[in-house]
Amino acid sequence: MHRALILAMALVALAIPLAATAVPTAIQPVVIQITVVNGKVIGGIKRPSVKKGRIVRFVIRTNAGTEVHLHGYDIEKTPKKGTPTVIQFVAKVSGRFELELHHPDALLVQLTVRP
């Protein structure tokens, strides 16, 4: 009986770390915050770099502009004053891509997607 108890405790001790690693961790998006005031990017143009396959989320706050456009992925959104504009996508294509505000025209982000 004593031997069975020791064996059971050893199996539990081995199972706990395995159970902890068996649960997949949710992949968190790479969040890039951009604030634009009167067509000017606060803090300058962002130049993030992400690995291909990552989820990218741009959160744009602007008081001007008629369109936010991510070149290369051809994603367009219409910003609304007082409400953040969110662009989220999976970085499936390697290269450098520009996120721009239009009317007034301003470069917001140069995103590099690494293979």
N, C-alpha and C positions, 0 to 999 in steps of 0.2 A: 504494500500500500504506500509506504513512504517513497519507494522508488517511482511509482506511478505519479505521485504528486510532484516530485522533482522533475520528471520528464514533462508533465503538463505545464509546469511553470517555465521550463526552458522553451517549449514550443510557443507559449504566449509571448515570451520575451523576444523571440525571433519574428513573430507575426506582426507585432506592433510597428516596427520600422518598415516592414514590407507594405503594410496597409497604408502607412503615411505616404509612401512614394508611389503607390499604385493609383492614387487619385490624381487625375490630370489637373494641372493648374490652369485657370482661365488666362488666356493671353490678353494682357491689358493693352489698349491702344496707346500709341505715341501721340500725346496731345500737344499741339502747338497753338499757343494763345497769341493772337494778333490784335492790337488796338490801333485804329486809324482815326486821326482827328484832322478834319479839313484836308484829306488827301495825303497826309503825312503819317508814316508808320512810326509809332512811339517806340523808341529803343532801336530803331533801324531795321533794315531788311533781315529777316530770319533766314538762317542757312542750316537747317537740320539735315541729318543723314540717317537713313534707316536701312535695315536689311530687307531685301525682297521677301515678300510674304507677310510682312508686318501690317497691322491695321494702323492707319494714320487718321487722326482727327484734327482738323483745323477748326478753331473757334475764333471767329472774326467779329470784332465789335467796331462799328464805324458809324459816323454821323453823316456820311456822304457816300455817293456812289449808286450806280444803277445795277451793277452786276459784279460778282466775284467769279473768276474763271480760272480753273486749274488746267493749264495747257498740257497736252500729251495724254491726259485722261479724259479730256473734254467733259468736265463736270462744271456746270454753271449754276449759281444760286443768285437770287435777288435779295440783297440785304434790306433789312427793315430797321429803321432808327429805333434804338432802345431795346432791340432784341438781338442776341448773338446769332450770327449766321454760322451753321455747322456744316462742314463738308467732311464726311467720313468715307474711307475707301480702303481696299486692300492694295498694297503696293506690289502689283504683279509685274510691272515693267521696270527694268533697270534703266538708269540714266538720270538726267537732271531735268527738273520740271519747275515751271514758274507758276506761282499763284499771283494773279493780278486783280486789282480793283479797276473797274472801268467807270469813267465819267464822274469824278476826275480819274485819270489814269495814274496808277501807282503800282510798282512792283512790291509785293508783300513778302513773298517767300521764294527762295530757290531751294527746292527739295532735291536731295541726292538719294536715289535708291540704289543700294549696292547689291550685287549678285549674291 
